[in-house]
Structures are given as C-alpha cells and as structure tokens.
Amino acid sequence: MRSWVEVSLGRIRANFRAVKAVVGEGVAGETVEVMPIVKADAYRHGAVAVSHALEAEGARWLGVSNVEEGVVLREAGSQSRILVMADFLEDEREALEAHHLTPVIHALEDLAAVRVPYHLKIDSGMGRLGTRAAPQEIARAVLAAPAPLEGLMTHFASSGNYESNQTGEQVEHFARVLAGLRSAGIEPRYVHSSATIPIAYRRREAWGNLVRPGHAIYGYVSPAKNGPRPVLNVAPALTWKVTVLEVKDVPAGALIGYGGIHRATRPTRIAVLAAGYADGVPHRLGNRGQVIVKGKLAPVVGAVSMDLTTIDVTDCAPVRAGDAVLLLGSEGGVSINAQQMARWAGTISYAVLCGIHARVKRIYVD
Ligand SMILES: *Cc1c(COP(=O)(O)O)cnc(C)c1O
C-alpha cells in the first residue's frame, strides 16, 4: 500500500467512555447523553466502522452533517438515532424520513412542513445556522408545527477563548429562549449546545442533557485561550503511514522538487514518499513539516507534490524502499499529531484530519 491510516477502534471507544465519565450526571443529577459526531466520514476515520464501535459501546445517538451521511449509516445497519445537523434540502426530505433520520430545523418558516420529531437550532450569537427569532415567536411556531419538538440546540463560536464574552452571552441567549418555551408549556426532551471544548473544559452550564463531541472522540482537544485545565483525557485514534518509494543520495547543491525550493547544503540522502497533497498531506508542509522515520523526526524538504513528498533521511537509521514512515502517530518516543501538523501547515487539526483523502486506505486495529 502506498499510504494508509490505522484507526484504533478500541481507542475511539475509550475516548467515548472518557467523555461519558466527564459529563456523568449533569447539572441537575440527570444523565447527560453523549452523541458522538461522525460527520465527514467520522473526521475521516471511517463513519461506518466508527459508528458500529460506538454503538457497541452504548451510543444511542450519532450526529452527521447531511442526509447522505445518515443514509450511509442506516444502510450499514446503524440502529441509533441519527441527527442531521447541517440542514437538508427539499429534495432530500423523502430520504430523510424514509431512513428515520432526525432533522435539525433552522428557520421557523420551515416548521410548517416538518413531519417527524425534530431538533430546533437557535442562533444564540454565532451568526451561522439557526433562528434568531424572539422566544415568544419561536414558541408560537413550535406550537403550530405539525410534528413535535424533540430537542433544542445551539452551537458556540468561541468556546475555546476564555478571554471572550461570546460564549457567556450565547449561554444566556439560549437560556432565555428555553425559558420562553417552557413558559409556553413546551419542554424539549433534549437540550444541547456543547461540542468538544465545553465538555473538555467543563463548562457545565452549557451541557444541557446531551453533548455533541466530535474532535474528542478522535482523541483531540484544542488548547483553550486563557482557560482552565482540561478535565478530559483522550488520545488520537489514527496513525497515518506512507511507504518509501525510493531512497537516493544527492550531492551538496542539488535542488529538490517543484520550484527547486530546497537546495541540499551537504551530501544528502532523500527518501521519496508515496503520498502528496492529493492524499491530504498539506501542501504547506513543503520545507516545513516533519515525519517520523524509524523513531526519529525527519524534515520534509522541497515542495509537497500531488502524489509524492520528499524528506531528508541523512541523519536517520538506514531506510529502504518499501519501508513505512509515519506522517501522524508515535514511534520510539517521538510523536506527531494532527495539531502539530496543523501548526506546521498553518491550519487547524480538524482540517488536517478531514483532509485525509478517501484514497488513503483505512485499516482498523484494536
Ligand atoms: C461538528 C459539530 C460538533 C462537534 O464539534 P467538535 O469540536 O469536533 O467536538 C458539534 N456540534 C455541531 C453542530 C457540529 O457541527
């Protein structure tokens, strides 16, 4: 294989258990349900395998982005409730209902057409999807809707930034809407607003009785700005490996790759790796990133090409064509995770994971 990821389903299950342990009994002693988010093919870990593992671990809800992702899980036999979080198009309504997917409704005018229990998204200040209507207006529309409101939800824009008031303001806005609905006699079964960060930094007032962790399930918690210490312990579930196609020695002065952006300053041993930006290796790792070769860091030299990446293995233990090196993972006490790769590439860990292309094979390990 040219390039593949090894996904530890045992690690994913352990991460799910760790989230459950943190949220435990919620604020009022009520159990907080954990809905793992498996959108974008489970952040590229493979939604079907990941969902089956999580269901075996007791997950009763899964969150996806769109109808198509929900249908894939149903067709693979998922029995959980599945929440479709990023809206649906009118021509997907039939598939949504036929596959017993649960929609999130984002605009009051869409309530008149809803025929199945739904969750309603409040834009509490993020300025993306969700209704910004006043509580009384929302209550009226919910009471007039032909199907029952099952969940009330919102999403935070800046939960990792403890120097900002935005999350506090969003929590307050959401609480006002919930209070307005309650005073109109509406009690949603589920109330939820927390993704990974408010779970990991224990912002309990934001948990409601359901939380929606994505990143944490795959082993990541982003650092918070001026925040408390995270209380959640998770570890990455994915290791990304790539095969060495060729090893060669070039003289001092030789140029490496497109644009000749690297010139060898000494006699250099180059290894050519069988993955490039078409596989999800960020193009910006050119001359900046590192990989792990036999338990030691080796720098990316030259530009990352579409299908190939060149590294300097002069200082590494002998490497041969056919050997595997690590783009993400740990070996010999050295590790590179998606956050580290993201820093090199000037992006975020989410984008690094979601960027791993479908042509990179997935192998499931315990
Ligand atoms: C993606 C997403 C999540 C999960 O976010 P993480 O930061 O990965 O935990 C939760 N809720 C919504 C609405 C999302 O779109």
The ligand as a MOL file (V3000), in Angstrom:
LIG
                    3D

  0  0  0     0  0            999 V3000
M  V30 BEGIN CTAB
M  V30 COUNTS 15 15 0 0 0
M  V30 BEGIN ATOM
M  V30 1 C -19.0260 19.3610 14.2030 0
M  V30 2 C -20.0120 19.7250 15.2300 0
M  V30 3 C -19.8470 19.2870 16.5410 0
M  V30 4 C -18.5910 18.5830 17.0220 0
M  V30 5 O -17.5750 19.5250 17.1840 0
M  V30 6 P -16.1490 19.1110 17.8150 0
M  V30 7 O -15.4860 20.4030 18.0670 0
M  V30 8 O -15.4700 18.2880 16.7920 0
M  V30 9 O -16.4380 18.3460 19.0510 0
M  V30 10 C -20.8720 19.5490 17.4300 0
M  V30 11 N -21.9810 20.2250 17.0660 0
M  V30 12 C -22.1530 20.6980 15.8060 0
M  V30 13 C -23.3940 21.4430 15.4590 0
M  V30 14 C -21.1730 20.4650 14.8570 0
M  V30 15 O -21.3400 20.9290 13.6170 0
M  V30 END ATOM
M  V30 BEGIN BOND
M  V30 1 1 1 2
M  V30 2 1 2 3
M  V30 3 2 2 14
M  V30 4 1 3 4
M  V30 5 2 3 10
M  V30 6 1 4 5
M  V30 7 1 5 6
M  V30 8 2 6 7
M  V30 9 1 6 8
M  V30 10 1 6 9
M  V30 11 1 10 11
M  V30 12 2 11 12
M  V30 13 1 12 13
M  V30 14 1 12 14
M  V30 15 1 14 15
M  V30 END BOND
M  V30 END CTAB
M  END
